[in-house]
Amino acid sequence: MIFSKKKFLVVLGIVLGVLFCWFFSVWISLQADIDRLKNYTPQLTTQILDRKDRLVANIFGNQFRFYATFNEIPPRMIEALLAVEDTLFFEHHGINYDAILRAIIKNLRHGKYSEGGSTLTQQLIKNAVLTRDKTLYRKIKEAILAIQIELSLSKEEILERYLNDTFLGHGYYGIKAAALGYFRKSLDQLSLKEIAMIAGLPRAPSFYDPTKNIDFSLSRANNILERMYTLGWIGENEYKTALVEIPEVYNQSLAQNKAPYVVDMVLKQLDYIQDIRTGGYIVKVGIDLDYQAMAQEAMEKGYKNAMRINQLDENEHMLNGAMIVTQVKSGEILALIGGIDYSKSAFNRATQAKRQIGSTIKPFVYLNAFDLGYSPATMIADVARSFDNSDNEDYWRPRNAGNSFNGIVSLRYALIHSLNLATINLVDMVGFDKTFNALEKYSLNPREKNLTIILGSLIASPMDLARAYSIFSNQGVMLEPQLVKELIKRDGSKKVFYNKQEEITSPQQAYLVTSILQEVVKNGTGRWARVKKMDVAGKTGTTNNNNDAWFCGFTPEVQAVIWFGNDNNGSIGKIGGGTSIVAPVFSDFINKILKIDPGMERNFEKPDGVYQKTINGVKYFYTEISKLPEKKIVDDENKLIF
């Protein structure tokens, strides 16, 4: 008998030793899980904000979440949660043995696993660390982890993690995302009923989702309110008021993307940040959502106008467009339209489409001439020329629109009326190599070195032209169009982005071109871009067969580059071009933004060092570099031209 007792004790000791070793090994093996919860870094949604801190879009990975610190969590939210999920949370040490016993009895009564009796600590472990498998081994690991978590974290830290990690339906993770998503409110703005509705979601998030089953959601919330009242956690008046409240619930998309082409561009620009979608960044951009909406409206109106006047079939055409609006003095992108309809095509024509730019190149040809000493009053022959190719078999014979010839004209007149022949002759007079090198300096980067680029065969994107035209709008300093202004990390540290600037010419020389581009809008091909009581400068561009139509224009504060064309590089139609299709879009857009920004600067400022002289009724501007010609010019009848 004594031997049997000794044997029993030995066996018992061995069993207990094995169990202890097993328990200890499990305890140690779970250390990584403990560390994960101690150093809790969940996926957080990144937000893109416009220049007035309004939401442009949410960007996220697998989980849509905004983090709420414990101090942000309303006390009523904690009370509502504990009332139905774990009333004794602040009294137990991770495991509620009474609840487990009740669950065991209930499970035995039903003959199956139907209730778990888990504490909030255990639920956190289930959500954030372990799987939801209903196995004995997993439940033991869960219990051990619960004890370890309670030893490692405070109750407040556990609650903070739970309320941020829990899935609450509709794609929302955590109470902050749920509050913003369902009710468009911050946590401190929630009513008691709204708090109860959120607190009721963890049990069955999809079933109690108020956007799907509002009646069940309200009923569940009322049960929670009743429980809180029974526990004495809320008073009778508060209870009765909350019972009858029916909050407004919003069924909105997670992304809330108001400018998809902009968002794509932001992600491309920040693709070097590996966790850009999950790191909880705030990305501040120069976009103004009001300008963005108005640019979209103006483009859609212009699109419909082009369709109408060319009688295009809605189902067969490939017409599209792009627009980039920038702030003149900073280069910040205020609006960006990469296509008429993003849902039909995500291709960003504002940045990716390289198209022939037509006569929008001419202001740069004239700027180069002015910087070399020519002036707006310099006279040039607008007469036909023929150029042979290398084997002398074919000839290139450029023509003016309408096959007209104007004889001897000033450079001012030639640019106002976009004369091809005068421009070619100017390049011949200045020197093609000098002109070509200047175009490279202006960031237009011609691919082929031949005279056709002077009349617009050069290809560029709207973004390229937005950069180049800043030379005129920003008084000689070329600005890189800037989208992202600031990146704020989840810890509050900031990275500020600065755009590139390059001084190309002096304000005086740039103004010579600007003054002529004003005349283009007043009396030339850009007349449909005019805005009442507002100085506007700009240049139209239309390529052969109406394949591409442009307007590049600016006011003292805002610059816009607008393009229309077919995605297959075919003709838009016989009617239109930069004058009647695109220029009106600019005018429409500027008139729209004047309604919300009536205090915009309206007049160009003439820099010191720019002089003017009226000759034969024409006002010419000149500078110390671009002086007026001293020689008199007469026509064949000996009449004074200049």
NUGUGU-261748 format. One record per residue (C-alpha): x, y, z. Coordinates in steps of 0.001 Angstrom, whole numbers, padded with zeros to 6 digits, always signed. Example, Ala and Ser with C-alpha at 12.3 -4.5 7.8 and 13.67 -1.06 7.14 Angstrom:
BEGIN
+012300-004500+007800+013670-001060+007140
This chain:
BEGIN
+000000+000000+000000+002884+002289+000889+004553+001377-002379+001402+002245-004285+001211+005619-002601+004835+006366-003428+004269+005257-006957+001260+007482-007223+003198+010468-005898+006023+009805-008333+003619+009562-011252+001816+012662-010031+005094+014507-009745+006084+013479-013242+002705+014556-014616+002857+017877-012782+006444+018372-013941+005482+017665-017526+002513+020009-017232+004693+022690-015695+007294+022311-018416+004582+022418-021051+002937+025434-019412+006310+027172-019120+007188+026467-022758+003802+027809-023884+004306+030853-021648+007694+031551-023240+006478+030828-026770+003789+033479-026416+006261+036236-025636+006250+037453-029246+002472+037824-029083+002774+039764-025852+005338+042063-027427+003025+042603-030399+000246+043821-028122+002600+045855-025955+004011+047564-029053+000648+047799-030776+001040+049309-034263-002111+048580-036261-002761+049548-039842-003935+053164-039972-005685+054957-042796-003780+057697-044588-005694+060849-045417-005115+063327-048241-006237+066849-047332-006635+069862-049604-005128+073268-048902-008064+074099-046603-007644+070802-044693-010706+069225-046310-010673+065512-047084-009694+064680-050650-009549+060901-050067-008819+058128-047589-006111+055633-048539-005881+052323-046722-004756+048722-046919-006723+045773-045541-008134+047658-042567-009798+051063-042451-008831+052560-039120-008128+055836-037330-006410+055582-033972-008016+056956-030806-005899+057377-027681-007468+056503-024344-007950+060179-023536-010036+060592-026718-012409+057763-025803-015650+059037-024196-016236+057513-020723-019758+056614-021838-018275+054500-024636-016329+052461-022093-019384+052107-019860-021602+051017-022766-019056+048438-023860-018482+047016-020387-022213+046900-019688-022741+044222-022340-019332+042675-022887-017451+042548-019577-019059+044232-016577-016352+043024-014180-013495+044133-016466-011835+046297-013807-012106+043526-011177-010756+040399-012881-007188+039677-013995-007873+038664-017571-010134+035673-016913-013655+035792-015495-014032+032386-013867-017711+032916-013041-018470+033686-016675-016510+030620-017798-018439+028415-015368-021757+029775-016617-020655+029179-020197-019617+025591-019445-022983+024834-017844-024817+026378-020784-022711+024490-023311-023359+021188-021488-027051+021923-021411-027131+022509-025178-024753+019673-025925-022541+021902-028023-020204+024910-027861-022468+027953-027851-020986+030428-025404-017413+031299-024516-017490+033585-021480-014536+035606-022774-013384+038829-021162-012471+041902-023168-008833+040951-022658-009489+037560-024214-011481+039135-027034-008563+041464-027771-006239+038461-027947-008685+036672-030228-008929+039681-032558-005319+040807-032616-003189+037728-031983-004826+034303-032167-007203+032690-034600-010882+032227-033801-010650+028408-033838-012774+026893-031058-010225+024353-029849-009110+023516-026334-005451+024273-027066-006318+027708-028449-008488+028476-025417-005616+027515-023095-003227+029772-025018-005831+032520-024857-006135+032161-021067-002354+032200-020582-002028+035222-022853-004818+036998-020968-002934+036587-017700+000292+037789-019292-001413+040786-020913-002949+041823-017614+000513+041675-016038+002075+043682-018878-000551+046322-019670-002842+048521-017621-006604+048208-017931-006659+051518-019805-004086+050272-022299-006083+047090-022873-009266+049072-023490-007455+051433-025841-006190+048537-027933-009526+046746-027922-011511+049801-029024-009042+050501-031829-008649+046945-033057-012227+045643-033107-014053+045288-036418-017289+047293-036312-018882+046539-039672-018953+048372-043032-015178+048017-043292-014556+050099-040165-011990+049024-037594-012041+050811-034266-014493+053266-032760-012982+056394-034319-013477+055073-037848-016998+053928-036940-017937+057324-035496-016655+059187-038545-018077+056652-040966-021546+055995-039595-022272+059410-038090-019673+061823-039572-018761+062830-036040-015664+062846-033900-015835+060752-030736-016514+063728-028482-019545+064691-030612-021367+061361-030305-024708+061191-028518-025381+058464-025963-027553+056586-028462-024814+056704-031098-022310+055446-028524-024625+052557-027677-025043+051696-031374-021260+051468-031795-020854+049510-028546-023369+046979-029825-021420+046181-032980-018610+043860-031726-021001+040949-031103-022167+040772-034743-020728+043640-036813-022409+042835-040109-025790+042033-038565-025925+045196-036455-024435+047440-039181-026853+050427-039074-026476+051038-042816-027899+047550-043442-030177+046795-040469-031068+050037-038729-033927+048495-036724-031712+045748-035307-028995+048283-034580-031391+050545-032674-032856+047592-030776-029398+046402-029759-028501+049938-028650-031674+050158-026557-030780+046890-024814-027382+048345-023951-029005+051529-022637-031336+049432-020490-028386+047491-019103-026538+050738-018307-029636+052089-016567-030063+048876-014576-026451+049069-013430-027007+052667-012357-024461+054008-014810-026935+056451-016449-029874+058344-014971-033532+057983-015856-033786+061208-017925-030647+060345-019869-031979+056816-020439-035417+057902-021678-033997+060624-023938-031558+058208-025569-034232+055521-026057-036307+057648-028441-033401+059106-030398-032951+057888-033988-029547+059140-035203-028851+059937-038834-026663+057223-040341-024479+057720-043419-023828+054948-045899-020647+056247-047501-017678+054747-049274-014508+054234-047302-012262+056076-049753-014531+059138-050252-012313+059941-053220-013228+063389-054540-010334+063692-057010-009210+060257-058251-006607+061520-060726-005076+063606-057946-005014+060646-055572-003313+058432-058151-000701+061125-058673-000098+061468-054923+000403+057713-054567+002801+057681-057503+004782+060562-056068+004984+058913-052632+005443+055313-053781+008878+055229-052151+007092+055149-048766+006321+051456-048280+003536+051943-045731+001917+054959-047380-001477+053175-047335-001204+051767-043817+000992+054223-041931-001665+056717-040882-000051+059665-042667-001638+063034-043321-000752+064174-046839-001424+067849-047443-001714+068912-051062-002180+072258-052787-005454+071126-054347-008478+073295-053593-011584+071102-053717-013723+074046-054836-011364+074724-057741-011251+070999-058477-015037+070758-058722-015243+073876-060882-012491+072652-063185-014378+069378-063610-017597+071244-064394-015867+073514-066910-014198+070556-068621-017453+068625-068867-019166+071665-070355-016337+072097-072871-016486+068404-073699-020217+068581-074421-019668+071694-076542-016995+069929-078626-019287+066925-079035-022167+069134-080124-020419+071360-082654-018663+068398-084273-021750+066176-084095-019791+063360-082491-021428+060050-081640-021402+059436-077883-020647+055742-078292-018060+055902-081060-015866+058913-080351-012653+058893-078310-012641+062548-077298-011097+063348-073933-009390+066179-072132-007103+067294-069343-006578+070393-067254-003963+071581-064756-004552+074675-062646-001638+076140-060704-001078+079065-058401+001077+081560-060255+003490+082552-057501+003963+079168-055816+003435+076606-058564+001061+074651-056319-001440+072543-058245-004907+073838-057342-006850+071455-059585-005971+068531-061836-008284+066782-064291-006712+063773-065979-009743+062851-068070-013434+063558-068484-014554+060415-066645-012217+058485-064332-014637+055558-064104-014143+054960-067842-010384+055527-067930-007854+055989-065119-005150+057076-067567-003950+060500-066429-003741+062634-069546-002597+065646-067539+000707+063982-066711+001077+060989-069030-000310+062039-072417+002415+063382-074714+000768+065276-077549+001765+067778-080211+001484+071241-078678+000799+073314-081791+001164+077070-081557+001473+077061-077777+005211+076784-078472+005419+080182-080172+005695+082396-077049+008929+080580-076196+010356+081216-079663+009648+084920-079230+010972+085020-075650+014273+083633-076872+014404+086285-079595+013675+089038-077078+016423+087784-074753+018801+087978-077708+018024+091643-078235+015012+091644-080534+011899+093520-079415+008138+093367-079997+008669+096185-082496+011249+094282-084546+009923+093800-088077+009863+090426-089794+008709+089160-093187+005568+087045-093163+006174+085478-096564+006259+081946-097935+009357+079790-097565+010276+076332-098797+012742+074028-097097+014277+071017-098801+015236+067840-097010+018642+066180-097027+018226+064483-100422+016672+067564-102078+013696+065619-103382+010871+066824-101145+010096+070256-099828+008450+071423-096626+006266+074451-097272+004807+075836-094033+001678+077965-094356-000331+080403-092301-003891+079608-091349-006047+080454-094335-002970+080499-096603-002606+084251-096017+000543+086393-096274+000982+089606-094336+004210+091032-095722+006357+092931-093220+004943+092750-089674+006174+093377-086156+006998+090468-083856+004171+091687-081663+001682+091351-084522+003107+087989-085586+002644+086447-082134-000796+087967-081564-002043+086413-084794+000077+083259-084506+001689+083675-087925+003569+080519-088905+005612+082061-091700+006793+085027-089649+007759+082655-086827+009788+080447-089160+011533+083496-090566+012268+084733-087048+013937+081419-086182+015937+081643-089384+017031+085140-088420+017868+084233-084792+019398+080875-085622+017782+077474-085281+020423+076093-082904+019940+078992-080508+016180+078475-080597+016514+074716-080108+018825+075177-077117+016404+077697-075615+013511+075226-075879+015588+072723-073934+016269+075375-071296+012536+075991-071036+012117+072248-070206+010223+071522-073429+012873+068963-074432+012328+068556-078191+013072+065016-079377+013763+065866-083004+015955+068655-084262+014065+070077-087210+012091+073205-088026+008683+071533-087690+008943+071704-083897+008750+075510-084182+005208+075237-085516+004101+072727-082918+005143+069211-083863+007005+069101-080535+005226+066792-078095+004617+067504-074421+002132+066777-071658-000142+069383-070049+002128+069128-067001+005145+070005-069168+003386+073095-070489+002229+074081-066997+005886+074102-065970+007062+076001-069053+004316+078649-069031+005175+079530-065437+008118+081417-066969+005602+083995-068181+003042+083884-065374+005733+083932-062656+007780+086733-064200+010726+084806-065556+011073+082110-062878+010108+078591-063949+008310+076600-061244+007886+072854-061048+004142+072264-060513+003802+071050-056934+001162+068628-055682+002314+067372-052261+003139+070133-049791+003524+068327-046486+003658+064805-045094+002760+064300-041424+003620+060987-039786+001555+059302-037079+003994+060571-034445+003375+064157-035555+006724+064739-037253+006540+066559-040584+008277+066570-043910+007792+069711-045983+008143+069518-049768+009533+072394-051803+009126+072769-055533+012019+073427-057857+012565+076958-059113+014817+078159-061897+015346+081715-063047+015079+081640-066835+014846+085307-067707+014187+088645-066054+010708+089873-065065+011071+092602-067673+011734+090193-070533+008966+087836-069428+006555+090768-069322+007218+091553-072975+005705+088172-073860+002915+088465-071289+001825+091820-072706+001557+090269-076171-000325+087237-074827-002822+089673-073322-003443+090954-076832-003881+087340-078016-006838+087119-075626-008160+090598-076328-007957+090584-080115-006420+087316-081309-007113+083589-081331-007675+083511-077565-010603+085920-077553-013000+083277-076178-010876+083157-073010-011672+086747-072081-012948+087451-068565-014723+090695-067763-012635+093129-065696-009759+090638-065449-006371+090678-067155-005902+087412-069035-002886+086325-071053-002736+083142-073044-002087+081237-076234-004162+078796-078203-002762+075823-080054-004325+073609-082712-002407+070887-084523-002893+069528-088036-006350+068097-088723-007572+069335-085323-005890+066374-083615-004992+068416-080535-006534+071585-079153-004888+073668-076417-005194+076801-074396-002462+077866-071984-003514+080948-070069-003083+082834-066827-004373+085699-064722-002287+087538-062107-002954+084678-059635-004008+081533-061512-002607+079624-064486-004432+076896-066401-003302+074546-069164-006187+072844-070957-006101+070178-073659-008689+068314-075714-008013+065525-078160-008884+061976-079132-007219+059169-077229-006378+057498-080531-004646+060668-081837-007335+061114-084476-009087+064328-085423-011495+065953-082972-013571+067125-085927-013632+069791-088577-014862+072517-086245-013114+073845-083194-009566+073763-081972-007925+075870-079323-010035+078921-080151-013625+077711-079983-013326+074485-077961-010651+075101-075341-010417+078850-074721-014066+079037-073523-013262+076423-070855-010659+078768-069390-013104+081686-069289-015824+079525-067762-013466+078261-065064-012107+081698-064098-015631+083133-063899-016618+080284-061591-013744+080789-059173-014316+084558-059121-017664+083843-057483-015955+082253-054490-012755+084340-054605-013956+087784-055737-010915+089436-054182-008480+087845-056627-005881+090171-058089-007150+091355-061466-004361+093311-063132-000862+092379-064226+001850+094511-062708+004341+095989-065146+007870+095576-063722+010181+098543-063367+012478+098722-066358+009736+098067-068899+009051+101099-071092+006451+101812-073708+006083+103896-076819+003142+104362-079129+004025+104268-082840+001390+104556-085556-001307+103991-082923+000271+100770-081614+001675+100527-078084+005025+098755-077957+006799+097682-074773+010586+097528-074674+013471+097056-072229+017186+097789-072024+017797+094411-073663+014947+094535-076168+015240+098090-077472+013105+099614-080158+014648+099494-083661+016388+102681-084679+016036+102149-088429+012884+103336-090182+011062+100786-092304+008906+101755-095310+006770+099759-097714+006993+099627-101523+005088+102923-101801+007532+104605-099428+004956+104728-096637+006300+104482-093106+005695+101101-091483+007871+101744-088456
